[in-house]
């Protein structure tokens, strides 16, 4: 009963004309920055923070929240159509989404991403409204040792994710971890692996690697072929919406992805990214139905599950922010900044001292998700028209968008050159038949793993047994070992390789 009273207060706040307009602006901006490769919610919210000075606190936070979950929607569009991750959590969507687009099924892929995102967003918001206080207690149980073990499990999951050779997959993860170590050491403040290049002391940006390896690498690979062999979407796209059979397969994947994303979203350390990878891993472990396309070749579950997971994760990541004042990721850290600008102290007291803000923000998320599905589904036809653009016009546009996006994040020419270098590295990966997705996961999780490893050892005074004496950490490390043993068993290894054979 109390929850209904709180939500009615929230909807009365969210349904004001001003808040509806700012919610719509946030959703449109979020979708656009998700679609444009190189621009992410972190950069956009950071640029827009000064503009929120003059806005009322509720309107400012509603707009910034709309940008965040709108970017999760938009990031899937470029991932599916041109094999570019508009957002870091869209890396997994590319694996099957792009293959669906190649087979003339870009419409169902985009619709699956939109429907999955909408369902997960709504469920994530219900969980946020109903279970915020008890769920934060789960996050309290995670210390540095638990986070480290969770990330180890994530990396082992990435080995399972990668197509082809296990050795290549491990190699990609190790390379990602090494690239993540470039920059200034957090504890000592000393630059490492920067080779006396000042630009590398801040580390390599995720956008630089993602755009180079996936965007430019794909373009170079395409341009290296004779014109008649180039991968161009000349085939007519059949049907913009999923079939009845597609919907039957999508629904269980949507539910699994949503539940997993909701749980992982409350944990610090990139909940949306981790949950997308974890959801895809779980789908790959679920038995294929007769006549179902193998994963990695355009399975609709491979689009629905990660998209549902990353959207549910983006909603529930507000739980530690609103109830504890702890930002679980970079975007939430910026939201803390926005709250302090308006003299609001993030934490448990927000619920009692500023209920209009707390419940108004939660109610606006339902409205925002409805706006996003209304904005995105009718525009599927427009996005698919991108595929009919001649490649000689399409590839310079992608190169330009990537260059502008990368330059815009730090105003650095060096980063633009670096994207070109990673483009050639991406082309080498293509020639070697190596899947680069695990490299990105290793790169993102590497610095967080190192930070949590060092913090755990610092707290335990150098005692490595802390990782096995803490129950949650021990369980996750055991799961990682079991997963590694299973995937290296000859029978499983052979089946796994069969699943990745190209048609």
N, C-alpha and C positions, 0 to 999 in steps of 0.2 A: 504493500500500500504506500509506504514511504517512497519507494522507487518511482511509482506512478506520479506522486506529487512533485518529486524532483524533476522528472522528465517533462511534466506539464509546464513547470517553471522554465526549463530549458527551451522548449518549443516556443513559448511566449516571447523569449528573448531572441531566438534564432529567426522567427517569422517576421521580425520588423523589416521594413523596406530597406533600410541602410545595411543591416547585416546580411540580408539575402543578396544584395548587389555585391558586397565585398566577398561573399562566399562564391558567387559566380565568377568574379574577377580572378580569385585564387584558383578555381578549378580550370578556367581557360588558360591562365598563365602556366599552371602546372602541366596541363596536357601539352602545351606548346614546347615547354622546356624539356619535357620527357621525349617528345618527338625529335627535337633538334639535337643531333649528336654533339656531345661535348659540353652542353650546358646541363648542369644538374641542380637539384633543389637547394643544395648547400650554397652554391655560388649565387643563385637567384635570391634566396632569402637573405643572404649576407648583403647583397646590393640593395634590397628593398627595406632593410631594417631602418635606415634613417627616415624613409618615407612614412613609417608608422608612428613617428613622434606626434604628428598632428591628428592621428585617428583615435577614436575612443578605444580603450583596451580590448573590449570584447571583439569589436570589428577587426582590429589589427590581428589578433590571434586567430580569428576565423579565417581571414584571408591567407595568413601564413600556413595554417593547417591545410587549407584547400590546395595551396601550391605543392605541399608535400605529398598528399595522397593522389593529387592530379598527375604528378610526375610519375607515380607508379603505373598509372593507366597508360600515359603517353609513351613511356619507355618501351612498351611492348610493340608499338607500331613500327618503329625503325628496325627493331630486332627481327620482326617477322618479314618485313618487306625487303630490306636491303642488308640484312645480316650485320647490323650495327647495334650495340647495346646503348640505347638512349640513356639508360640508367644502369648502375652497377648490378641491381637485382634482376635486370633483363638478360644477363649473360646466359642463363639457363634456358630462357624462353627461345633464344635463337636456335638451339640445337634441333628441336622439332618444328618450331614455327617457320623457320626459313625453308626447311625441306618441304613443308606443306605448301608454301608460296611457290616453290619451284615446280610443284606438281599441279599448279592451277587451283589450289585450295586456300589462297590467301584470305578470302572472305570468311569461311568457317573458322580459320585460325584467329583472325582479328575478333570475330564475334565470340569465340570461346574465351579469349583473353578478357573481353569486356564483360561477359556474363559472369565469369569466374571472379573477376575483380569486384563486381557489384555485390555478388552474394557474400564474398569474404568481407568486404567493407561493412556490410550491414551486420553480419554476425560479429565481426570484431568490435563494432560499436556497442552492440548489446552486451558483449562480455566486458567491455570497458565500463559501461554503465552499471552492470550488476555485480561484477566481481573485482572491481578495482582494489578495495582494501585488502581482501584475503590474498589476491594474486601477488601483491607487493611482498608479502611474507615469503613467497617462493624465491623472489629475487634476492631477499635478505640472506637466504641459505647459500647463495653462491659467493664464494670468495675467489681470490686469484687462482688457487689450485683448480677449482671447479671450472673456471673460465678457460684455463689452459687446456684441461682435459676435453672440454666441449669442442674447442678449436681443433685439437688433434683428431677427434672423431669426425669433425667436418672435413678435414683434409683426407682422411681415409675414405670418407664418402666420395670425395672428388676423384679418387683413384677408380672407384667403382663406376663413376659417371663417365669417365673418359673412354672414347672409342679406341679400338686398336690395342696396341701392345701395352701391357701393364708397366713395363720398364720405361716406355716413353711417357706414360702418365705420371709416374713417380719423378722422372726427370723434369717434367713441366712444373710440378709442384715445388721441387727443390729450386729451380730457376726463379719461380715466383717469390719464394721465401728470400732468396739472395737479393733480388731486385728490391724487395721491401726493406732490406737492411741498409740500403743506400741513404745517406743523409747524416743528420747530427744525432749522436747517441744521447738519449733522454737523461741518463744518470750522470754522465761525465761532461756532456756538452761538447765533446770532441767530434769533428767531422770524420766520417768513415766511408770508405769506398767511393769518395767523391773525386779522386784523382786530381786534386787541386783545382777543380772546376767550380767556381763560386755558385753557379746555378744549381749544382747537385747537392749543396749543403742542406737544402730543404727537402731533399728526397725527390723521387720521381712521382709525378701525379698519376693517379689511376686513369684519368681521362686520356693522358698521353699514350699509355700502353694500350688501353682498350681501342682507341681510335686508330692507332698505328697497326696493331696486330690484326684486328678484325676488319677495320675500314679500308686502310690503304693496302693491307696485305691482300685482301679480296680483289681490289681493283688491279693491283699489279699482276695477280694470278690470272685475271680475266684478260688483261691487255697482252699477256704473254702468249695467248692462244691466237691462231688465225681467226679472222673476223667471223667466218661461218661456224666456228666451234665455240664462240663465246656464249656464256650463260646469259641469255636474254629472255625475258618472260614474254614470248610471242604468243604462247597458248592462251586461249580465252579462259578467263576465270569462270569456273562453273559454280553458280549459286553463291550468294553472299552470306547465307545463314547456315548453321549446322543442320545436318539431316537428323531424323528421329534416332537413327543408330548412333550418331555422334553424341546426341544429348544423353542417351542411355549410358554411354561410356564416360561422358564428362561428369555426370552428377556425383558418382562415388569419389572420383579424383578431386572434385571441387570440395567435397566435405572433408576428405583427408587433408588436403592442402590447407584449408581454412583452420582446422583444429590445430595442426602443427604450427602454422604461422602465428596463431593467437598465443600459443604457449611460448614460442621462441621470441616473439616480439617484445616481451617484457624484460628479456635479458639484455644487458649492455653488450655492445660489440656487434652492431650490424644485424639486428634481428631479421629484417626483411631479406637481406642477402643470404644469411645462413639458412633461413626457413625455405627460401626458393630452392637452394641446392638440396636440402634435406627432403623436401617434398618430391623432387624429381627422383632422388635415390629410392624413396619408398615406392613410387610408381613403377620404377624399373624392377623392383623386387616382386611386384604384384604380377601374377600370371597373365600372359596375353590370352585374350579370347580368340576363338577360331575366326580367321579372316582379318584379325587386327594387324595393322601395320607395325613392324618392329620399332622400338625406340631408336631415335637417331635418324629415322627415315621418314618422319612426318606423322607421328602418333599424336592425336589430338589431346590425349591425357597429358602428354609431355609439355603442352602449352597451358592447359587449364590448371593443373596442380601447382606449378611454381607461381603463376600469376595470382591464384587464390591465396597462396601462402604469403607472397610478399605484400599483398594488400592488407591481409589480416594482420600481419606483423607491423605494418605501418600504423594501423589503428591502435593496436594494444601497446605500442611503444610509448603512447601518451600516459600509460598507467603509472610507471615510475616517476615521470615528470610531474604529473598533476598530484600524486599522492605522497611522494617522497621528496620531490624537488631534485631528483637525480636524473640527468639526461642520459638515456641509453645509447644515443648516437649523435653524430655531428649536427643533424638538423634539429634535434631536441635541445642541444646546447645553445643553438641560435634562438630557439623559442624561449629558453631561460633568459637570454639577453633581452628579448622583446618584452618579457614580463617585468624585468627589473627596470627597463626604460620607463614603464608605466607605474613604477613604485609598487609592484605586486611581488611579494616574497613567495617563490614557488615552494610547495611542500604541503604537508597534511592540512595546514590551516586554510588553504585556498578553498577547500570544500565548505568550511564553516564561515570564514570571514568574507568570502566572495562567491556565494553560491550561483549568482547570475552568470559569472564568468565560467565556472566549472561546468555547470549543466547546459549553459548556452552553447559552449564549445562542443560538448558531446552531441547535443541535438543537431547542431549545424553539420556534423559529419554524416548523418543520415541524409540531410538535404543535399549535401555535397556529392554523395555517392549517387543519388537519384539524378542530379544535374549532369554528372559525368557519363552515366549510361545514356541519357537523352542526347548529350552532345556527341558521344562517340559512335554509337551504333548507326545512326543515319549517315554518318560521314565515312563509313566503310568503303562505299563505292568511290568516294573522292580519293581516299588513300590508295585504293587499288589502281586508280588511273596513273599513279606514279610508275606502275610497272610497264605502262605502254609508252613511256618516254624513251626515245632512242638512246642507246647506251652512250653514244658520243656526247650527248648533252647531260646524261645522268651522272657519269663519273666525274666530270669537272665540278658539278654542283656538290657532290658528296665531298670531294677534296676541299672545296671552298668552305662548306659548312664545318667540316672537321677542323680546318685551319683557324677559322674565325672562333669556333667554340673553344679550342685549346688556347688561342691567344687571349681570349676574353677572361679566362679563369685567373691568369696571373700577369697579363700584359707582358708576356715574355716571348721574344723571338726564338730564344733557345728551345723552348718547348715545341715550337712549330718544326724546327729542324729535327728534334728528337722523335716526333711523330713519324717523320719521313724515314728515320733510321729503323724505328720499330715496324714500319711498313715493310721494309726489306726483310727484317727478321720474320715477320708474319708470312711472307712469301716463301722463305726457307722452310718454315713449319709446314706450309701447304705442300711443298715439294717432297718433304720427308713423310707426309701422311700423318702428321701429329696434331692431336686435338688441343688447341690453346686454352680452352675454358679452365682447366685446373691451374694454369699459370696465374690467371687473374685471382682465383680464390686464394692461392698461396701468397700472392702479393698483398691482398687485402688483410688476410688473417695473420700474416707473418709478424708485422710490428706489434699487433695486439697480443699475439702468442708470446713474443719475447718480453713484452712489458709485464704480462701476468706471470710468466715463468720467474722473472727476476724478483717481482714483488712477493711471490709465494716463497721463494728461497730466502729472501730478506726477512720475512716474517717468521720463518721456521729456523732462522740462523744457519742456513746452508744445509738443512736436513732434507734430502731428496725423498725420504719416505713419506713426506707430507702428501704426495700425490696418490698414495695407495692407502694411507691411514684415514683419510677423509672419505666417508662412504660414497657420496655423490661422485666425487672425482674418480674413485676406484672403479665404480660401476661403468662410467663412461670410457675409461681406459680399457677395461675388460671388453666392452662392446667393440671398441676400435680394434683390439687384438683379434677378437673372434671374427669380425668382418674381414680383416686382412687374411686370416687363415682360410676362411671360406672361399674368398675370391682367388686364392692361389691354388686351391685344390684342382687337380687336373680336370675332373668332370665339369666343375663350375666354370673353369677357365675356358674350356672348349665351347660350352654353351654360350658364354659371354661373347666370345669371338664370333660365333655364328650369328648372334643377334645384331652385330655391327657390320656384317657383310653388306656391301652396297648392292643395290639391285642392278 
